[in-house]
Amino acid sequence: MQNVGVPRRAIDRKDGMASIEQVKAALAQAAEQSVTTTSQIRAAIDGTDQVLARLRAVSAGTGHPAISEAIARAEQSKQRLIEAATTLQGSTAAARQYINILG
């Protein structure tokens, strides 16, 4: 196991390899950062929902293509944020699974 992703200062073995505990600690930190980032993405999803609500309120009674495009792009942004959050949650789960495999 090489020390990929483990800060150099965290490696104290003479062979330059990270110990299992160091790898587990780095994985746990990555998983926690992933949880934090997922929360931030969820906040962005909420903000995008607010944008959509405002756009829809303003567009009531109009069929102008520009407002339709604004709504479509905001919806697309929201969908991509949802995908990002879901993918990041999968990353967190995989990191935690590897921690469990390491024991």
Buried (B, 14 or more C-beta within 10 A) or exposed (E): EEBEEBEEEBBEEEEEBBBEEBBBBBBEBBBEEBEEBBEEBEEBBEEBEEBBEEBEEEBEEEEEEEBEEBBEEBBEBBEEBBEBBEEBBEBBEEBBEEBEEEE
